């Protein structure tokens, strides 16, 4: 009888281990069908952990309201702010160890999207043509750091940014944009830290399956727009629906959205919020597929400019 119990227990343990391995494998192999960004959730957790962060972010908002139309100041390259990018690659599989070419393709996408050079920029409907904007920020690949890991997923608690937890600490985060690529898990494509957070966790995190144009990139998120969306957050842009029903993204020229949009919405897509405006579903800060997002607005450009101007939250990048 004792042998039977031991054998049964061993079988159950083996089954549990197999299920755990299967869940981990599914987490790594199942591609997301809808955009999932954890930036707002990460912000809420940071605000809960650090009450002073709310004060700092309120100060940033007050500065933005005052200086949002002043434009870039400080160090410029060809009239644009140039941002060095450090890409930190944490990989368990060969697919996660994305190639230099895939990384460069993502830098290229950022340069096109933030300079109105994307091929779909002219698809912006006439209704919004008067507010579509060239943000005028360029990105240069500064360094690639690679680290092998046994972790199957990293979550959204910033473990990938901490050496003590097996991650990679950010490189010069006050003068370089750090991007981590790793298997986040939970259907999350990426997340970013807003201006005002700790420099030790500053930057953007993106799953390698949605990074750049090649290799492990998976449709419908294979055009590099996850990084465009997350870098937008890093530059102080909110989700276009304000993370609330008919909420505010703190930008005057973006229409009020009911909520996030997914897939490829048919145009025009009307909001049921006050005034029933046509929603700007093609904005990079919505949740639509990569092929359906292709513009920033002038108001968003001005909001970004405020953080890089003298006294702004990311002014060190323009010095």
C-alpha positions in Angstrom: 0.0 0.0 0.0 2.8 2.4 0.9 4.5 1.7 -2.5 1.2 2.5 -4.3 0.9 5.8 -2.4 4.5 6.8 -3.2 4.1 5.8 -6.9 0.8 7.8 -7.1 2.5 10.8 -5.5 5.4 10.6 -7.9 3.0 10.5 -10.8 1.1 13.5 -9.6 4.3 15.4 -9.1 5.5 14.5 -12.6 2.1 15.6 -14.0 2.3 18.9 -12.1 5.8 19.6 -13.4 4.8 18.7 -17.0 1.8 21.1 -16.7 4.1 23.9 -15.3 6.5 23.3 -18.2 3.6 23.3 -20.6 2.3 26.6 -19.2 5.7 28.2 -19.5 6.1 27.0 -23.1 2.6 28.3 -24.0 3.5 31.7 -22.4 6.6 31.8 -24.7 5.0 30.5 -27.9 1.4 31.9 -28.0 1.4 35.2 -29.8 -0.9 38.0 -28.6 -3.9 38.7 -30.8 -4.7 42.0 -29.1 -2.4 44.8 -27.9 -1.6 44.7 -24.2 0.4 47.5 -22.7 1.1 47.5 -18.9 2.4 51.1 -18.6 -0.6 52.4 -16.7 -0.7 49.4 -14.3 3.1 49.8 -13.7 2.5 53.5 -13.0 -0.3 52.7 -10.5 2.0 50.3 -8.7 4.8 52.8 -8.5 2.5 55.5 -7.2 1.4 53.2 -4.5 5.0 52.3 -3.5 6.2 55.9 -3.6 3.7 58.7 -2.6 6.3 61.3 -3.6 6.0 60.2 -7.2 2.5 61.7 -7.5 3.9 65.1 -6.4 6.7 64.9 -8.9 4.4 64.0 -11.7 2.0 66.8 -10.8 5.0 69.2 -11.1 5.9 67.7 -14.5 2.3 68.3 -15.6 2.4 71.9 -14.4 5.7 72.4 -16.3 4.2 70.8 -19.4 1.2 73.0 -19.4 3.4 76.1 -19.2 6.2 75.1 -21.6 4.4 72.7 -24.0 4.6 75.2 -26.9 8.2 76.3 -26.4 9.8 73.6 -28.6 13.1 71.9 -28.1 16.1 73.7 -26.5 19.6 72.5 -25.7 21.8 70.1 -27.7 20.3 69.4 -31.1 21.6 67.5 -34.1 20.3 68.8 -37.4 17.6 70.6 -35.5 16.4 67.5 -33.7 17.0 65.9 -30.4 19.1 62.8 -30.9 18.7 60.0 -28.3 21.2 57.2 -27.8 19.5 53.8 -27.3 20.9 50.9 -25.3 19.1 47.6 -26.1 19.3 45.0 -23.3 18.6 41.5 -24.6 17.5 38.9 -22.0 17.1 35.5 -23.6 16.3 31.9 -22.7 15.8 30.7 -26.3 17.5 31.5 -29.6 14.4 33.2 -30.8 14.5 35.6 -27.8 18.2 36.4 -28.6 17.1 38.7 -31.4 19.7 39.6 -34.0 21.5 42.9 -34.5 19.6 43.3 -37.7 16.2 43.0 -36.0 17.4 45.5 -33.4 18.5 48.0 -36.0 15.2 47.6 -37.8 13.4 48.8 -34.7 15.7 51.9 -34.5 14.8 52.5 -38.1 11.1 52.3 -37.4 11.4 54.8 -34.5 13.3 57.2 -36.7 10.6 57.0 -39.3 7.6 57.2 -37.0 9.0 60.1 -34.9 10.0 62.1 -38.1 6.8 61.6 -40.2 8.8 59.4 -42.6 6.7 56.3 -42.2 5.2 55.2 -45.6 1.7 55.2 -44.1 1.9 58.8 -42.8 -0.1 60.1 -45.8 -2.9 57.7 -44.9 -4.0 60.1 -42.2 -7.6 61.1 -43.0 -8.3 64.7 -44.1 -10.2 65.3 -40.9 -6.9 65.0 -39.0 -4.4 66.2 -41.6 -4.2 69.6 -40.0 -2.9 68.2 -36.7 -0.7 65.3 -37.8 2.9 66.0 -36.7 6.5 65.5 -37.2 7.8 65.1 -33.7 11.4 65.7 -34.8 13.4 63.3 -32.6 16.0 60.8 -33.8 17.4 57.7 -32.3 20.9 56.2 -32.6 21.8 52.6 -31.5 24.4 53.1 -28.9 25.0 49.6 -27.5 23.6 46.1 -27.3 24.0 44.1 -24.1 23.1 40.4 -24.1 22.5 38.1 -21.2 21.4 34.5 -21.1 18.8 33.6 -18.5 16.8 30.6 -17.3 13.7 32.7 -16.5 10.7 31.7 -18.6 8.9 35.1 -18.1 9.7 38.4 -16.3 6.4 40.0 -15.5 6.0 43.8 -15.0 7.7 44.4 -11.6 10.9 45.6 -13.3 13.0 42.5 -12.4 14.6 42.6 -15.9 16.2 45.9 -14.9 17.8 44.6 -11.7 21.1 42.7 -11.7 20.2 41.1 -8.3 17.1 39.6 -9.9 18.9 38.3 -12.9 18.3 41.3 -15.2 20.5 44.0 -16.6 20.8 47.4 -14.9 20.2 50.4 -17.1 23.2 52.1 -18.7 23.4 55.9 -18.1 19.6 56.3 -17.9 19.7 60.1 -17.6 21.3 60.4 -21.0 20.4 57.1 -22.8 17.1 55.4 -23.5 17.3 51.9 -22.3 15.1 49.3 -23.9 14.9 45.7 -22.5 13.7 42.8 -24.7 12.5 39.8 -22.8 9.5 37.5 -22.5 7.2 39.5 -20.3 4.3 37.0 -20.2 0.7 37.6 -19.4 -0.1 38.7 -23.0 1.8 42.0 -22.4 3.6 43.4 -25.5 5.4 46.0 -23.6 5.4 48.8 -21.0 7.3 52.0 -20.2 8.1 54.2 -17.3 6.8 57.8 -17.4 9.1 60.8 -16.8 9.5 61.3 -13.0 10.2 57.7 -12.0 13.4 56.4 -10.5 16.4 56.4 -12.9 17.2 52.8 -11.8 14.1 51.5 -13.5 13.8 54.1 -16.3 13.2 52.9 -19.9 11.0 50.7 -22.0 10.4 46.9 -22.0 9.2 45.0 -25.1 8.6 41.3 -25.8 11.0 40.2 -28.5 8.1 38.9 -30.6 6.9 42.4 -31.1 10.3 44.2 -31.5 11.4 45.4 -35.0 10.6 44.0 -38.4 12.2 40.6 -38.6 13.2 37.4 -36.7 10.8 36.7 -33.9 8.4 39.5 -34.7 4.8 38.3 -34.9 1.9 39.8 -36.9 -0.2 41.8 -36.4 2.4 43.5 -34.2 5.4 43.0 -36.5 5.9 46.6 -37.8 7.8 47.9 -34.8 4.9 50.1 -33.5 4.9 48.5 -30.0 8.2 50.4 -29.4 6.7 53.6 -31.0 3.8 53.3 -28.6 6.0 52.6 -25.5 8.6 55.3 -26.3 5.6 57.6 -26.6 4.8 56.8 -23.0 8.4 57.3 -22.0 8.1 60.8 -23.5 5.0 61.5 -21.3 2.2 60.6 -23.7 -0.8 58.9 -22.2 -3.2 56.4 -23.9 -5.5 58.3 -26.2 -8.6 57.2 -24.2 -7.1 58.4 -21.0 -7.3 55.0 -19.4 -11.0 55.7 -18.5 -14.3 55.8 -20.3 -14.3 59.1 -22.2 -11.1 60.0 -20.2 -8.5 62.6 -21.0 -5.0 62.0 -22.5 -4.2 65.6 -21.5 -3.8 66.6 -25.2 -6.2 69.1 -26.7 -6.2 68.1 -30.3 -6.9 64.3 -29.9 -10.7 63.5 -29.9 -12.2 61.9 -26.8 -12.4 58.2 -27.1 -14.9 55.8 -25.4 -12.1 53.4 -24.7 -9.2 51.6 -26.5 -9.6 50.3 -30.0 -8.3 47.0 -31.3 -7.6 45.5 -34.7 -8.1 47.6 -37.7 -11.1 49.9 -37.1 -13.2 51.0 -40.1 -13.0 54.8 -40.6 -14.8 56.9 -39.5 -15.2 55.4 -36.0 -17.4 57.6 -33.9 -17.1 58.0 -30.2 -20.3 58.0 -28.0 -18.7 60.5 -25.7 -19.9 64.2 -25.6 -20.1 65.6 -29.1 -19.7 62.1 -30.7 -16.3 63.0 -32.3 -14.6 60.8 -34.9 -12.0 58.9 -33.0 -8.3 59.2 -34.0 -7.9 55.4 -34.0 -4.7 55.7 -36.2 -2.8 57.5 -33.4 0.2 55.6 -32.0 -1.2 55.8 -28.5 -4.3 53.7 -29.2 -4.3 49.9 -29.1 -4.9 49.1 -32.7 -2.7 46.7 -34.8 0.6 48.0 -36.0 -0.7 48.5 -39.6 -3.5 50.7 -38.3 -1.5 53.2 -36.3 0.6 55.9 -38.1 0.4 59.3 -36.6 1.2 61.6 -33.6 -0.7 64.9 -33.2 0.6 68.4 -32.8 -0.6 68.5 -29.3 1.3 65.3 -28.5 4.4 66.8 -30.2 4.2 69.8 -27.9 3.7 67.6 -24.9 6.9 65.7 -25.8 8.8 68.9 -26.4 8.1 70.1 -22.9 10.0 67.3 -21.2 13.1 67.9 -23.3 13.2 71.7 -22.9 15.3 73.4 -20.2 13.9 72.4 -16.8 11.9 69.6 -18.3 11.9 66.0 -16.9 14.2 64.7 -19.6 16.2 67.9 -20.3 19.4 65.9 -19.7 18.9 64.2 -23.0 19.1 67.6 -24.8 22.2 68.9 -23.2 
